[in-house]
Amino acid sequence: MRKWINRLRAGRDSFRIAASRRRHDRSRPSVDHIDRLKRVVFIRWDAKWGDSVVFSFVPRALKAFNPEISVEVVTTPEMAPLFRDTFVVDVVHETARKPSKDAMRGLAEKIGEVDLVVFFSHLIKHRDIFLLSQLKTRHLASLDDSVGLVDLKLGEATRGRHMVDKYLVMLEKCGITGVNTDYVVPRSDESEARVEQWREGRPPMVTFNAYSKGRARSLTPETSERLIGLVLERLPEHEVCVMSAPGKQAEVEGLCSRFESGRVVCLPETRAIHDNIALIDHSDALISGITATVHMADGLGVPSFVLFPYDPDDRDDWHSRHPASVNLLSLPGDPQDVNRLNWSEVEGVLDRFCLAMRPAEPGSRH
């Protein structure tokens, strides 16, 4: 049933995109270099925490290149504080995730004339096209080369590269090189203190993240239990901390209770994403099927064992960049499912991942 629903939605979206392009798209001459930047606007109204952290180095790079450049972001009210307070962009233009056409016209009028609009999506959808057609910009950069409005076409030029490297190519086209790509990870003093107190006197820890808003990336209780058991076997001195999510605390506690050793634990009453960020920062590694926490771990210097649904392009875009991380694709199938695993492969790769975390024995060369 889920497979057919996904196909119906894809067909509906394709029709809407085609209709919007016929009405609002127009061809512009392609460019290979952009200069005289004064205002740069990033369309981030579909932003989530993880991909926002990956993006976080870009405003810093633009300001380091020229402090006079105004770095601006279009995003939702929920995400606005992250861009305004943590990533310190100059202007945040707030909008609903799915604004009306009148709202988009008003937004474009409010933004006014800019030098560059950046919309890093592989597929520009019908609502996106309308907004882009209303903006008054000298240049438009995107990963969707098929849109005529896009004159800085970066899709084919960056195919197979991580999203960080795609941003680096965009910056190079603006004359910006030698960029520091370290992520800015949002932190909370309250969460840091809470986790620090909870961790006091406990053994070393591996964090485990099973939960995503989408089914394709969520680890089932069966997959979670098997993975955790494998980690406990390979790292006898560690405990595993299962991270929670809204509405998942009871399920998390239930998963922990399946292990009689007491080595599978969770932070009581997880309150915010900052709690999970603090947990990752106190761990030796992260195991996750959800890339949001993986990007946090990258920013904190923590290696990840990442399970991806079978989508090589998605893995190329969003894999962990930590040199000790593992990025493993699940088996192909329809619909995509991160739990469709070759367990002999998982166990072999997990062996090597855990071996790197085990303390070297006296006299060994490990």
Secondary structure, DSSP 4 states (H G I P E B T S, - for coil): -HHHHHHHHHHHHHHHHHHHHHHH-------S-----SEEEEE-TT--HHHHHHHTHHHHHHHHH-TTSEEEEEE-TTTHHIIIIIS--SEEEE--SS--HHHHHHHHHHH-EEEEEEE--SS--HHHHHHHHH-EEEEEEES-TT-TT-SEE-TGGGTTS-HHHHHHHHHHHTT--S----------HHHHHHHHHHHTTPPPEEEEE---SSGGGPPPHHHHHHHHHHHHHH-TT-EEEE---TT-HHHHHHHHHT-TTS-EE--TT--SHHHHHHHHHTSSEEEES-HHHHHHHHHHT--EEEEE-S-HHHHHHH----TT-EEEE----SS--TT---HHHHHHHHHHHHHTTSPPPTT---
